[in-house]
């Protein structure tokens, strides 16, 4: 029977922290934000075969992620917790797989704990563990491919097993778009290091699926002018700003980006010295991501590169597994303690103060007020509120509402709002504003000025990203 020594207790505590933080984020059951709602709308409106085609409302997600989400929501019910169940499970499994990956890469227990704890408290990993988006499963697929890559490098496969491996790659690319990058990185590292081309047999099955999926889905998504414009910044890989943007996103509570860069460079050097396969695999993962952005295939920006976070953690802590009793090693250790230590401290401080929030749009409390309105009172929806109101009408018996005009020119959105308000006849109204665009704040101010001249404000409810006015138009 395995003894519960100090190391086992520490490991259990770190796992407990990781599980607690994810369950805590999930069970808060925040309101859906706009992107979650738009993705859920596609689930409502389509059958399983329809999910194979390009999605509506400027959304895109891997087919297997959509199928699993539809199955869960159809089986367990239409609500936020059911839609977010698969991202939660993906995040929880990722923690366990990442620990197995750390065991592949490192011998030192303290280094494994450092990597696992960094992964456990990452704000973005926590946020997307409770968001109905595919980024949590992107991370899961990336870790699984890295873990499998390490195992495959140490194993000799028969031709039959190599061909069968293709089904594993197929599941990965059906679950995650960045899986293409991670699989390609493995092949580059494997073929260069082992000089064995037989592994290419495993690409037959995923290649056939990919051609079919590209023709019917990805080619049309990639041609979307809206998505290309929206992610334009993510294609500018020669701009220093994109790297600062991604650092702030991936390491939200961590300071010292220059210190991170130094640790990253040292990590690359140590990987090259001690394990060429790992060096080529991890370097190719980052390099191919940048190449995909340069070719405008896949943006290198914020949540779309969340799958690289495990890669970055592995690289930055790799030197700590190879420290010697010299001044260079002491400086590396000191730099790592400063960088990671301040990040841990900042996260713990904000968490204890209750400042770690996963809330984007807090509309549900306001909808509870709307449900209690009198029959004679009417509801007007600001154009940014239409999506949320439409979704929650499927969950709650919300009354019919007057939809705000969607502005053809968002720079002048307040003109459309004021035009709508001026056409409302006398009576009592609830006006619901949900923040979905950058126009929200200026339109709220424009509405308040209009109220001062044309209406009486009976009640006002202000939340982080939602507003509800009760007004009486005379």
Buried (B, 14 or more C-beta within 10 A) or exposed (E): EEEEEEEEEBBEEBBEBBBEBBBBBBEEEBBBBBBBBBBBBBBEEBEEEEBBEBBEBEBBBBBBBBBBBBEBBEEEEBEBBBBBBBBBBBBBBBBBBBBEBBEBBBEEBEBBBBBBBBBBBBBBBBBBBBBBBBBBBBBBBBBBBBBBBBEBBEEEBEEEEBBBBBEBBBBBBBBBBBBBBBBBBBBBBBBEBBEEEBBEBBBEBBBEBBEEBEEEBBEEBBEBEEBEEEBEBBBBBEEEEBEEBBBEBBBBBBBBBEBBEBBBEBBBEBBEEEBEBBBBBBBBBBBBBBBBBEEEBBBBBBBBBBBBBBBBBBBBBBBBBBBEEEEEBEEBEEBBEBBBEBBBEBBEEBBEEEEBBBEBBBBBEBBEBBEEBEEEBBBBBBBBBBBBBBBBBEBEEBEEBEBBBEBEEEEEBBBBBBEBBEEBEEEBBBBBBBBBBEBBEEBBEBBEEBBEEBBEEEEEBEBEBBBBBBBBBE
